[in-house]
Amino acid sequence: MLEFWALTSKGVEELLADEIRSYQGEVLKVSMGVVRFKADIKTAYTLCLWSRLATRILRLIQSEPVTAESDLYQIASNIDWGQLMSVRQTLAVDCVGKHPKIDNTQYGGMRLKDAIVDQFREETGDRPDVDRLNPDVRFQVRLDKQHFHFLLDFSGPSLHQRGYRTGQGEAPLKEHLAAALLKRSGWTVGTPLYDPFCGSGTILIEAAQISLNQAPGLARESFAFERAPGFRAAVWQQLKADAKAQALPAGDTIQFWGTDTDERSLSKARQNAARAGVASLIKFDYADATALKGAVTDTPGVIVTNPPYGERLGDLPALIPLYSNFSLALKTHYQGWRLAIITSNSDLLRALRLSKAKSYKFSNGPLDCEFTLFDLTEKQVQVSSSAPALFFSESSAFGNRLAKNVKAIQKWAKREGLSCYRLYDADIPEYNVAVDWYDGEVVVHEYAAPGTVDEQIAQKRLFDVVNQVPTVLGISPDKMILKVREKQKGTNQYQALAKAGQYKEVSEYGAKFWVNLRDYLDTGLFLDHRITRRMLQQQAQGKRVLNLFAYTGSASVHAAIGGATSVTTVDMSNTYLDWAKRNFMLNGLNGKQYQFEQADCLQWLARSRNLFDLIFVDPPTFSNSKRMEDSWDVQRDHVKLLNMLISKMAPGAKVIFSNNKRRFKLDYAALEEAGWQVKDISAATLPEDFKRNPHIHVCFELTRP
């Protein structure tokens, strides 16, 4: 009897152990991702051919006890590698685990490879070549606290590759995991199976092959053991012949149903099913899982599915209603069925409003997932209220406050001529978000929770927020954008989040702007500076205006609309200067009197010889951009910056200086010593929709006698 190690995904181990036992293997140990077992060579061949749950089978060469001082090279040199390969074969080496003398797995693999090739060189005068991609033989060393385990790759490339899938959807399940889900779902051969988010069809194809008793390894070109010394070709050929004989004919009776809204995925699914020889058993159709018209068959069966569950916070707004509407469709048409869903975000299951029967943990690639079973009994499918499902009943206070704010603020905004404004700003401390309205679309910013708040509680509160916003505001969920706002350093606040490239026109006080709600943390328009921008518009008539740290040039646009004789817009980013130019064009502002300068503002000030009558400065809190000679800190450097403006001021000029640093302290003493007269106008520049947060920014008016 030989010892083998069967590898699989986390959560599949016990199922794999049962499968090994069913083929007469003797299970020795089950650990995370590994089942160790004893078997004769015929059983090992059989498992490579028939296992639906293993990803790889390794044969144990030798396990050596080690200490913290053990040398991998020395121990590996004592193994007779010539018994396992010839010098003419290529090899590859993997290393898994940790040991005090091995810094990383790449180094461990190199030490094992050196031991092997050095042994061949000493004994034959030649050495085998290394081929990392397609070797004849692959060895692996696994390190733990007490042993070096040396293993030979017995099966070869991952066993989940059945040979039928050349195309896959955006979030594919590997075949061995699909088989595990089918097993855990309770589905059995002969029971109807439906996947409403079928993608490239893996779950259904796997089930169809099980129903036809098709050996999953039959379509593979070869296995690693076929190139190993002592390969028993006759035994292997007989096993393959027996497997072919045991396969059942497909027939033409539909037993499996799959639907999706992605035609490309459906096309791949049909092609995959045809290559797998099961196309006649599966019906793939275009259908929206949230708007099902009826059950795929009158006989109740099992629904096993891998719906979208998102990897980013911003995915939640679209996913919550998807799960909710999917559940409503199931309750309407699928009473008596069992529902089995895998998701990496178990909070989304809340939107189903179903009581779970069982739950299992799996890993799907890098994601830890929960596989949950629901029995759609008569009691379960009673359609409940259409109100959003909440984790916490007290979350309704957020929805009530938002609704109250909407009534008050929307009337005010209409009078003011504003199409974008803030509706909610952490009014209730436990619901620490900001909700901003942009002419029919909404951006929800989640502020980073304090370290004292349990992360799971904060996540559930956010879920409750996202679930209520579309209902309260009367918008569809795809009109809501969710972002996380944390303390930003440098230019992080301007960094791209996505590349949707969707711009939307909004307006304030007669000025129009392009905003981008999805691609950046900020949208291109700082709503809290709206009054300050109007102030510039009202004071700009006949003046030369300078806008430093201009971002997308919104203050410049207001100055130009106000009748400035010239407007100079300075920012370090070409992206935002181009955005500023588009804002000017949107307002019909053209001419040589409007200048756009791409530069570090401090460097530009040092070399500029122009004079200005009105200067607006709204610098970032901190920046260490590579384009700058030195870092920038508004608290540390604001006096230096303002003093640099002195030589740029025409007689009677005014500077408006603002920033958003919390607890910013203007150095009055240093500025007065330099001859500045300072007036704090922060309160006067606070818009009505930001009155709940008086510390959102500071703003000062500076002049010189």
Helices and strands as residue ranges (DSSP letters): E 2-7, H 13-22, E 26-31, E 34-39, H 41-50, E 56-65, H 72-77, G 81-83, E 91-97, H 105-124, E 137-143, E 147-153, H 175-185, E 193-195, H 202-211, G 224-227, H 233-246, E 256-260, H 263-276, G 279-281, E 282-286, E 302-305, G 313-315, H 316-333, E 338-343, G 346-352, E 358-364, E 367-375, G 393-395, H 396-416, E 420-425, E 433-438, E 441-447, H 455-473, G 477-479, E 480-485, G 492-494, E 504-508, E 511-515, G 527-529, H 530-539, E 544-548, H 554-561, E 566-571, H 574-586, E 594-598, H 601-607, E 612-617, E 622-623, E 632-633, H 634-644, G 646-648, E 649-659, H 668-673, E 677-680, G 683-685, G 688-690, E 698-703
